[in-house]
Amino acid sequence: MITKSEKILEKITVNPPGVISDHSVISWHCPLDIQPTAIMKREVRGWTKLDQEGFRTALLTSELCSTVQRPTTAEDCFALYHSVLSRLADEFAPVRRVTLRRQRLALWMDDECRRLRRTSRRLERRYKRSRLAHDRRLWVEHERKRHQTYRMEAGAYWMARVCSQAKHPQQLWRSLKTLMGASEKNNLPRNCPSAQEFADYFEAKVAAVRKARGNSGVSTELQPATEVFGQFETCTSTEVNAVITRAPSKSYEMVKGKVKGKVFPYSLPSVGPGADPGVQAVSPQVT
């Protein structure tokens, strides 16, 4: 057995010759370094299943589109926008927590494995919606078939790769390191500092700065502003609507808070500045 210096064989057995052939059969146990799956929690909304007509109807009947009582200040307008749209977003597209697993695909994953994985997810979603025993049986049977196919594909891939590199020791050793989870791609470069060295560097940097300032206390002083918004130009509601609709989706999320970018342009004629002819918009000019 030839292994790296940091690899420790937990158990090794040398059988006597003559059991299977005139050679001795050697078996061993070696721990593998396999990186765990990266799991991330996220909060999402079901915007793809949003009832747009129902959302628009609720928006038109809300206090945001009411002509009886209108906000008088910009702060009241933003507060009304935020409260109404947040309430409607929670009603039509409530927040739900999902778990995302990020892991690199195996080298032996082909089109058949991807097709089986998509089918497995589709059957899982069907069972979670229906909770029927028949749907669960179909899902479990497909999962067994999928994992069996995975094992066959992995074994065939690595066997073919090792056999093809039998006369190339360097490539063979590189493939074996990848198979054992010791790929060089997972290792940090030699000149990369450790976490402790990184922390020590910043502590020394902060200590040097404080020493240069005479060990004075930590304080933050900002320069006074030299530019103010002193003049404004009147804009039409059509110009404001055009600027909002041309903005990308992430800008929509900043404007509307919790409402998806595809939903906001659809309902913009009902809640935008053009909904009330008496409302005018202004754009600040820096002086």
GUPA-436825 format. One record per residue: residue in one letter; z, x, y of N, C-alpha, C in turn. Coordinates in steps of 0.001 Angstrom, whole numbers, padded with zeros to 6 digits, always signed. Each point is the difference from the previous one (the first is absolute). Example, Ala and Ser with C-alpha at 12.3 -4.5 7.8 and 13.67 -1.06 7.14 Angstrom:
2
a+007800+013190-005690+000000-000890+001190+000000+000900+001200/s-000720-000350+001050+000060+000820+001190+000730-000770+001090/
***
This chain:
287
m+000000+000836-001188+000000-000836+001188+000000+000879+001248/i-000892-000283+000901-000094+000703+001276+000199-001030+001103/t+001047+000141+000784+000308-000916+001090+000311+000794+001249/k+000130-000706+001105+000410+000642+001240+001485+000325-000042/s+000422+000897+000865+001381+000482-000045+001006-001100+000299/e-000355-000989+000860+000949-001059+000332+000029-001126-001024/k-000905+000039-000982-000022-001027-001032+000976+000376-001115/i+000822-000960-000406+000997+000214-001045-000331-000918-001174/l-000158+000587-001174-000245-000786-001209+001334-000552-000506/e+000083-001322-000070+001243-000617-000444+000181+000124-001515/k-001105-000076-000739+000107+000035-001455-001298+000553-000561/i+000101+000932-000949-001167+000568-000649+000281+000113-001496/t-000956-000441-000817+000145-000014-001454-001193+000692-000625/v+000276+000971-000884-001048+000717-000725+000103-000378-001468/n-000957-000784-000481-000001-000426-001391-000529+001123-000896/p+000444+000075-001219-000475+001059-000905-001464-000218-000369/p-000713+001070-000306-001405-000150-000392-000133-000690-001347/g-001192-000599-000206-000273-000679-001246+000263-001485+000013/v+000545-000530+001082+000254-001446+000080-001305-000755+000216/i-000753+000394+001018-001293-000615+000280-001120+000962-000353/s+000155+001252+000393-000985+001038-000298+000756+001305-000204/d-000721+001100-000014+000662+001288-000170+000613+000518+001295/h-000103-000781+001079+000603+000366+001283+001264-000824+000228/s+000874+000512+000853+001228-000715+000358-000282-000981+001138/v+000591-001168-000102-000126-001017+001049+001162+000153+000970/i-000304+000174+001266+001009+000190+001039+000018-001239+000889/s+001148-000581+000179+000174-001164+000888+001083+000322+001011/w-000137-000535+001200+000952+000301+001060+000098-001178+000957/h+001050+000027+000826+000241-000984+001050+000119+000752+001318/c-000781-000412+000981-000002+000650+001309+000024-001060+001089/p+000921+000060+000945+000040-001008+001081-001207+000160+000922/l-000515-001130+000457-001139-000017+000908+000455-000418+001388/d-000545+000650+001003+000310-000319+001399-001046-000978+000509/i+000343-001281-000022-000900-001048+000449+000585-000622+001263/q-000754+000001+001052+000477-000547+001260+000151-001516-000111/p+001109-000544+000504+000174-001458-000058-000967-000711+000941/t-000213-001258-000292-000889-000815+000821+000629-000264+001368/a-000766+000212+001047+000486-000264+001355+000006-001498+000251/i+001178-000552+000268+000173-001438+000210+000341-000239+001461/m-000672-000957+000604+000219-000310+001408+000110-001512+000159/k+001014-000440+000721+000217-001420+000290-000665-000352+001323/r-000696-001134+000007-000658-000455+001222+000205-001503+000165/e-000057-000442+001261+000055-001419+000324-001388-000433+000475/v-000585-000964-000680-001355-000442+000288-000005-001511+000181/r-001106-000480+000534-000224-001434+000170-001319-000372-000668/g-000081-001208-000516-001214-000467-000665-001018-000543+000985/w-000596+000898+000798-000961-000452+001012-001298-000508-000620/t-000354+000498-001167-001264-000445-000611+000060-001454-000445/k+001190-000513-000284+000156-001384-000434+000508-000901+001118/l-000130+000438+001234+000491-000782+001132-000883-001223+000243/d+000632-001131+000231-000717-001224+000368-000303+000069+001500/q-001218+000434+000344-000330+000215+001404-000050-001307+000784/e-000508-001056-000597-000043-001287+000704+001411-000516+000254/g+000878+000107-001010+001376-000424+000203+000716+000863+001020/f-000277+001307-000015+000607+000895+000981-000467-000347+001412/r-001292-000289+000164-000524-000334+001328+000554-001338+000483/t+000138-000969-000913+000565-001289+000390+001453+000146+000439/a+000783+000772-000769+001397+000226+000385+000102+000754+001310/l-000936+000895+000241+000017+000756+001247-000313-000898+001193/l-000949-000926-000168-000357-000903+001103+001119-000973+000335/t+000803-000374-001001+001097-000947+000235+001306+000695+000375/s+000015+001326+000064+001219+000731+000343+000183+000053+001507/e+001167+000490+000413+000283+000109+001427-000828+001085+000668/l-000643+000845-000774-000836+001035+000597-001234-000579+000663/c-000528-001092-000545-001179-000651+000563+000343-001249+000806/s+001262-000202+000262+000408-001169+000774-000320+000206+001472/t-000512-001033+000632-000324+000051+001441+001093-000614+000865/v+001057-000478-000647+001076-000637+000766+000902+001051+000624/q+000433+000937-000797+000928+001015+000480-000577+001371-000314/r-000384+000716+001051-000604+001317-000157+000953+001074+000495/p+000015+001179-000632+000849+001099+000489-000418+000421+001401/t+000977+000434+000774-000266+000381+001395-000106+001509+000183/t+000574+000777-000910-000030+001455+000128-000690+000609-001216/a-000381+001277+000174-000654+000698-001107+000956+000187-001169/e+001281+000248+000268+000973+000154-001089+000126-001272-000808/d+000000-001152+000675+000090-001270-000721-001255-000254-000831/c-001166+000395+000515-001245-000174-000752+000009+000828-001289/f+000397+001266+000100+000053+000846-001189+001043-000502-000985/a+001148-000452+000510+001042-000511-000896-000475-001253-000731/l-000726-000879+000702-000520-001210-000631-001064+000329-001036/y-000908+000931+000344-001007+000439-000966+000669+000532-001268/h+000969+000875+000182+000637+000657-001140+000761-000999-000867/s+000755-000892+000594+000811-000933-000774-000865-000995-000771/v-001016-000564+000655-000835-001005-000658-000838+000619-001108/l-000667+001118+000293-000840+000615-001021+000819+000555-001159/s+001194+000508+000257+000858+000468-001089+000442-001160-000883/r+000338-001133+000631+000426-001164-000779-001142-000542-000849/l-001206-000069+000557-001146-000486-000771-000397+000979-001100/a+000119+001300+000278-000308+000989-001039+000978-000108-001163/d+001286-000216+000286+000979-000170-001074-000224-001299-000765/e-000572-000998+000650-000229-001292-000660-001242+000027-000878/f-001109+000574+000497-001264-000048-000729-000229+001245-000857/a+000603+001109+000339-000157+001241-000782+001335+000715-000048/p+000951-000485-000797+001323+000622-000034-000050+001423-000540/v+000982+000771+000391+000078+001394-000415+000478+000080-001452/r-000614+000859-000787+000435+000259-001371-000025+001506-000249/r+000910+000431-000824+000152+001415-000317-000805+000333-001260/v-000753+001075+000077-000799+000456-001130+000330+001463-000256/t-000256+000421-001227+000236+001377-000420-001328+000677-000256/l-000252+001080+000689-001233+000763-000155+000313+001287-000751/r-000763+000244-001034+000163+001211-000805-001207+000889+000218/r+000249+001162+000565-001071+000949+000293+000055+001134-001026/q-001047+000112-000768-000088+001045-001003-001468+000352-000213/r-000258+001270-000150-001375+000418-000197-000511-000481-001351/l-001280-000386-000031-000599-000451-001244-000151+001174-000956/a+000144-000281-001275-000155+001040-001013-001453+000442-000068/l-000184+001213-000516-001354+000543-000079-000871-000772-000985/w+000615-000644-000970-000776-000704-001014-000264-001464+000352/m+000404-000439+001157-000249-001389+000412-001490-000193+000264/d-000630-000944-000720-001415-000278+000175-000173-001452+000419/d-001243-000465+000009-000284-001367+000446+000630-001045-000915/e+000043+000280-001297+000606-000953-000927+001498-000143+000251/c+000689+001115+000266+001426-000068+000282+000269-000748+001305/r-000823+000211+000997+000183-000715+001260-000260-001493-000180/r-000986-000336-000810-000276-001422-000259+001165-000644-000730/l+000574+000677-000981+001165-000534-000708+001196-000152+000931/r+000176+000938+000915+001119-000104+000936-000175-001180+000945/r-001211-000223+000493-000232-001156+000869+000234-001309-000746/t-000465-000068-001253+000226-001208-000795+001484-000224-000251/s+000734+001083-000237+001436-000118-000223+000714-000545+001232/r-000361+000485+001172+000622-000512+001220-000363-001463+000241/r-001234-000374-000330-000405-001400+000181+000795-000909-000935/l+000173+000391-001261+000784-000797-000943+001470-000042+000403/e+000517+001092+000554+001392-000001+000456+000198-000969+001155/r-000921-000009+000950+000113-000945+001122-000103-001439-000478/r-000881-000257-000973-000124-001355-000523+001293-000459-000663/y+000626+000894-000777+001246-000387-000667+001131-000218+001008/k+000080+000837+001046+001062-000172+000988-000157-001279+000794/r-001248-000490+000126-000205-001274+000693+000311-001196-000892/s-000438+000055-001261+000138-001152-000890+001292-000003-000796/r+000510+001177-000407+001172+000129-000843-000185-000711-001341/l-001207-000043-000505-000293-000624-001279+000080+001035-001112/a+000423-000468-001204+000101+000902-001141-001373+000505-000433/h-001030-000847+000132-001353+000417-000382-000500+001137+000890/d+000217-000107+001316-000429+001064+000914+000783+001284-000244/r+001275-000134-000340+000788+001199-000281-000485+000694-001272/r-000365-000781-001015-000493+000589-001244-001305+000748+000239/l-000913-000572+000813-001251+000679+000309+000253+001302+000757/w+000951-000033+000910+000314+001201+000784+000588+001101-000882/v+000943-000367-000888+000642+000987-000869-001013+000591-000978/e-000854-000824-000574-001011+000515-000926-000959+000949+000702/h-000384-000343+001217-000898+000900+000735+000695+001293+000381/e+001306-000057+000319+000734+001218+000322+000049+000936-001200/r+000218-000539-001185+000013+000841-001196-001365+000638-000229/k-001039-000785+000187-001347+000547-000156-000277+001084+001041/r+000450-000216+001236-000242+000976+001068+000705+001319-000282/h+001271-000047-000400+000731+001233-000274-000561+000723-001224/q-000457-000739-000985-000627+000644-001148-001285+000716+000403/t-000777-000636+000871-001221+000642+000495+000325+001232+000831/y+001052-000077+000813+000420+001161+000786+000335+001189-000893/r+000768-000253-001080+000368+001100-000892-001222+000602-000676/m-000946-000845-000405-001212+000514-000630-000833+000812+000983/e-000155-000491+001226-000785+000714+001005+000640+001338+000363/a+001337+000011+000141+000686+001242+000351-000129+001026-001121/g+000212-000428-001246-000117+000925-001114-001405+000552-000157/a-001009-000874+000136-001385+000461-000129-000384+000944+001124/y+000472-000275+001220-000347+000859+001140+000587+001400-000166/w+001303+000070-000294+000636+001304-000087-000469+000782-001226/m-000292-000688-001101-000522+000695-001172-001366+000610+000292/a-000859-000776+000675-001318+000533+000334+000094+001139+001002/r+000933-000088+000937+000136+001047+001003+000537+001294-000607/v+000985-000113-000889+000552+001194-000635-001029+000646-000921/c-000754-000802-000742-001008+000556-000905-001129+000684+000771/s-000360-000573+001152-001078+000603+000781+000414+001309+000660/q+001315+000214+000184+000494+001211+000654+000657+000961-000991/a-000337-000145-001292+000638+000841-001019-000333+001473+000197/k-001176+000309+000515-000416+001389+000190+000253+000503+001418/h+000704-000789+000802+000294+000387+001384+001520-000111+000207/p+000753+001053-000261+001469-000085+000045+000550-000429+001354/q-000598+000475+001084+000532-000354+001325-000147-001496+000271/q-001182-000550-000268-000203-001430+000196+000878-000817-000952/l+000154+000494-001230+000835-000708-000968+001456-000026+000445/w+000508+001141+000488+001380+000033+000470+000195-000894+001229/r-001007-000051+000880+000093-000877+001165+000037-001471-000428/s-000791-000350-000984+000005-001381-000500+001336-000337-000658/l+000571+000944-000753+001298-000242-000633+001106-000154+001033/k-000045+000758+001085+000999-000157+001061-000120-001364+000661/t-001235-000461+000198-000191-001341+000554+000513-001063-000950/l-000245+000188-001305+000461-000967-000987+001521-000053-000066/m+000670+001140+000183+001462+000058-000045+000648-000346+001333/g-000803-000315+001013+000561-000376+001293+000390+001159+000863/a-000520+001188-000293+000338+001202+000779-001199+000488+000777/s-000784-000928+000560-001193+000390+000731+000369+000719+001291/e-000831+000946+000391+000256+000746+001236-000143-000882+001236/k-000671-001139-000134-000148-000890+001146+001330-000612+000408/n+000947-000113-000956+001298-000593+000304+000994+001001+000557/n-000353+001296-000032+000908+001033+000477-000269+000319+001467/l+001066+000352+000703-000129+000380+001396-000584+001407+000094/p-000729+000303+001055-000515+001365+000157+001129+001007+000131/r-000296+001242-000300+001033+001021-000002+000579+000246+001387/n-000824-000143+001047+000485+000257+001356+000631-001222+000637/c+000167-001092-000748+000605-001216+000562+001517+000141-000027/p+000691-000183+001128+001462+000142+000010+000669-001155-000737/s+001191+000259-000484+000762-001030-000676+000660-000922+001029/a+000619-001063-000490+000655-000946+000902+001169+000651+000725/q+000745+000854-000698+001136+000671+000630-000473+000981+001054/e-001062+000745-000283-000545+000931+000989-000524-000747+001215/f-000599-001165-000207-000493-000809+001109+001158-000462+000884/a+001104-000464-000625+001168-000441+000771+000661+001162+000720/d+000100+001155-000673+000616+001166+000644-000815+000462+001210/y-001317-000101-000098-000846+000411+001127+000260-000875+001228/f+000089-001309-000197+000219-000883+001143+001406+000168+000566/e+000981+000204-000871+001348+000220+000509+000068+001280+000836/a-000667+001048-000465-000023+001245+000773-000767-000188+001308/k-001056-000796-000024-000773-000242+001220+000832-000758+001026/v+000717-001028-000434+000841-000772+000919+001135+000865+000543/a+000585+000811-000882+001091+000876+000464-000494+001013+001022/a-001206+000540-000171-000548+000960+000959-000267-000662+001344/v-000504-001232-000015-000266-000700+001266+001303-000294+000731/r+001032-000446-000720+001274-000299+000636+000647+001277+000544/k-000146+001109-000730+000558+001261+000481-000702+000468+001257/a-001337-000205+000065-000746+000389+001193+000402-000830+001214/r+000463-001221-000230+000435-000868+001100+001485+000129+000274/g+000648+001012-000543+001416+000204+000259+000906-000934-000753/n-000423-000424-001196+000791-000911-000841+000379-001280+000734/s-000909-000469+000827+000261-001248+000722-000199-001183-000937/g+000533-001149+000403-000101-001201-000812-001425-000533-000067/v-000211-000868-000963-001320-000606-000178-000203-001077+001054/s-001094+000086+000720-000306-000988+001036-001503-000186+000080/t-000403-001184+000411-001417-000331+000136-000248-000486+001417/e-000849+000693+000708-000330-000359+001375-001500-000215+000091/l-000399-001155+000482-001410-000342+000138-000403+000093+001459/q-001211+000449+000212-000526+000070+001348-000254-001411+000544/p+000242-000226+001258-000266-001336+000556-001498-000313-000040/a-000306-001270-000149-001391-000432-000100-000710+000202+001333/t-001234+000501-000088-000808+000223+001203-001088-001051+000170/e-000208-000843-000999-001028-001032+000071+000641-001362-000198/v-000429-000943+000798+000537-001362-000064-001165-000973+000000/f+000268-001191-000514-000981-001087+000038+000213-000769+001297/g-000757+000365+001003+000185-000630+001307-001065-001008+000365/q-001163+000037-000651-001080-000923+000324-000520-000652-001281/f-000463-001229+000114-000514-000753-001140-001318-000647+000399/e-000885-000108-000978-001278-000681+000193-000062-001213-000902/t-000530-001075+000550-000070-001246-000756-001116+000074-001041/c+000304-000447-001235-000975-000070-001095-000169-001442-000419/t-001177-000327-000459-000262-001348-000486+000488-000128-001438/s+000225-001245-000423+000449-000232-001375-001063+000408-001009/t-001289-000097+000385-001072+000414-000916+000057+001487-000264/e+000287+000798+001021+000109+001442-000185+001186+000365-000885/v+001119-000684+000166+001178+000275-000821-000277-000345-001456/n-000627-001168-000238-000326-000389-001375-000977+000985-000629/a-000948+000504+000782-000972+000952-000536+000675+001309-000382/v+000973+000462+000793+000711+001236-000320+000817-000159-001274/i+000644-001170-000173+000840-000212-001185-000853-000099-001255/t-001105-000731+000057-000825-000197-001198-000723+001265-000410/r-000248+000916+000929-000672+001252-000356+000959+001047-000538/a+001309-000237+000112+000979+000980-000452+000038+000021-001524/p+000306+001168-000632+000112+000071-001464+001213-000756-000496/s+000109-000118-001323+001054-000811-000607+001385+000516+000333/k+000202+001326-000002+001322+000538+000293+000413-000312+001430/s-000976-000039+000917+000337-000381+001369+000408-001458+000056/y-000622-000845-000822+000413-001393-000057+001456-000111-000414/e+000382+000784-001024+001370-000086-000461+000967+000407+001102/m-000393+000943+000855+000868+000383+001106+000050-001110+001045/v-001132-000696+000196-000021-001051+001021+000761-001216-000463/k-000248-000424-001249+000538-001250-000462+001248+000155-000833/g+000428+001210-000296+001230+000179-000744-000190-000154-001481/k+000122-001208-000533+000016-000204-001436-001218-000757-000514/v-000970-000282+000859-001167-000780-000427-001125+000942-000336/k-000662-000224-001121-001056+000883-000482-001161+000014+000971/g-000731+001132+000038-001111+000161+000937-001124-000981-000233/k-000252-000408-001266-001079-000936-000269+000357-001420+000419/v+001295-000310+000091+000427-001343+000366+000051-000170+001506/f+000356+001053+000705+000188-000113+001442-001295-000333+000747/p-001149+000667-000252-001226-000388+000709-000425-001429-000303/y+000330-000478-001227-000358-001370-000355+000743-001018+000852/s+001266+000307+000333+000825-000915+000789+000085+000394+001456/l-000703+001048+000426+000098+000475+001376-000424-001042+001020/p-001076-000787-000203-000352-000999+001019+001090-001017+000264/s+000936-000162-000948+001058-000989+000181+001209+000563+000718/v+000222+001319-000096+001213+000584+000567-000294+001043+001062/g-001252+000389+000181-000330+001043+000960+000083-000487+001418/p-000264+000894+000951+000057-000386+001412-000978-001107+000334/g-001096-000133-000746-000973-001040+000293+000449-001388-000372/a+001129-000115-000758+000470-001325-000387+000509-000785+001193/d+000454+000672+001033+000513-000655+001194-000823+000474+001183/p-000817-000869+000612-000844+000450+001123+000797+000517+001180/g+001262-000402+000099+000786+000422+001155+000619+001373-000137/v-000164+000630-001193+000620+001295-000232-000984+001094+000334/q+000418+000989+000759-000805+001157+000331+000664+001243-000519/a-000800+000962-000398+000517+001271-000498-000240+001077+001033/v+000839+001019-000026-000142+001113+000927+000028+001277-000797/s-000692+001009+000490+000014+001330-000623+000583+000975+000989/p+000985+000829-000437+000653+000929+000932-000910+001181+000317/q+000171+000524+001189-000689+001191+000440+001046+001051+000378/v-000184+001188-000560+000961+001074+000260-000243+000582+001385/t+001064+000198+000728-000078+000599+001323+000919+001202+000064/
***
